[in-house]
Amino acid sequence: VQLVESGGGLVQPGGSLRLSCAASGFTFSSYTMRWYRQAPGKEREWVADITRGGGTTNYADSVKGRFTISRDNAKNTVFLQMNNLKYEDTAVYYCYTIGYWGQGTQVTVSS
């Protein structure tokens, strides 16, 4: 199993970023996919998840209404669209499924 995140970067408050997680080594369409994040000095926290067909999504209260998780099963990729970013969204964002983690991608919100 391999999960490779991309799309992180430096963005100003109020800006947007779209993270991607390319998956391989398993039947992507059979599994729920999740995004987590870990801010400096804090524990890793769940951000959002999406069921295998994409029909159900769930979000942490802190990102609800600003972030959107989606997936493309034909491309074995899960996305996290992040809008109206806030300073407190600064973290390393990780893709997760069936016990496997990606390497993470850094998101920094700063003016």
JOBEL-V300364 format. One record per residue. RES is the residue in three letters. OMEGA is omega in whole degrees, -180 to 180 (* if undefined). Layout:
# JOBEL-V300364
res->RES omega->OMEGA
res->RES omega->OMEGA
This chain:
# JOBEL-V300364
res->VAL omega->176
res->GLN omega->177
res->LEU omega->-176
res->VAL omega->179
res->GLU omega->175
res->SER omega->175
res->GLY omega->178
res->GLY omega->179
res->GLY omega->180
res->LEU omega->-178
res->VAL omega->178
res->GLN omega->175
res->PRO omega->-177
res->GLY omega->-179
res->GLY omega->-177
res->SER omega->172
res->LEU omega->175
res->ARG omega->177
res->LEU omega->175
res->SER omega->174
res->CYS omega->179
res->ALA omega->-175
res->ALA omega->176
res->SER omega->176
res->GLY omega->177
res->PHE omega->-180
res->THR omega->-172
res->PHE omega->-173
res->SER omega->-178
res->SER omega->-171
res->TYR omega->168
res->THR omega->177
res->MET omega->-177
res->ARG omega->169
res->TRP omega->173
res->TYR omega->173
res->ARG omega->178
res->GLN omega->178
res->ALA omega->180
res->PRO omega->177
res->GLY omega->-178
res->LYS omega->177
res->GLU omega->176
res->ARG omega->-178
res->GLU omega->178
res->TRP omega->-179
res->VAL omega->-175
res->ALA omega->172
res->ASP omega->-177
res->ILE omega->-179
res->THR omega->-169
res->ARG omega->179
res->GLY omega->-179
res->GLY omega->-175
res->GLY omega->-179
res->THR omega->177
res->THR omega->179
res->ASN omega->-176
res->TYR omega->169
res->ALA omega->-179
res->ASP omega->-176
res->SER omega->-178
res->VAL omega->-177
res->LYS omega->-179
res->GLY omega->179
res->ARG omega->-178
res->PHE omega->176
res->THR omega->176
res->ILE omega->177
res->SER omega->180
res->ARG omega->174
res->ASP omega->-175
res->ASN omega->177
res->ALA omega->-179
res->LYS omega->179
res->ASN omega->-175
res->THR omega->173
res->VAL omega->-174
res->PHE omega->171
res->LEU omega->176
res->GLN omega->-176
res->MET omega->180
res->ASN omega->179
res->ASN omega->-176
res->LEU omega->-179
res->LYS omega->179
res->TYR omega->-176
res->GLU omega->173
res->ASP omega->178
res->THR omega->-176
res->ALA omega->166
res->VAL omega->-177
res->TYR omega->-176
res->TYR omega->172
res->CYS omega->-176
res->TYR omega->168
res->THR omega->175
res->ILE omega->175
res->GLY omega->-179
res->TYR omega->178
res->TRP omega->168
res->GLY omega->-178
res->GLN omega->179
res->GLY omega->175
res->THR omega->-174
res->GLN omega->172
res->VAL omega->179
res->THR omega->178
res->VAL omega->-175
res->SER omega->176
res->SER omega->*
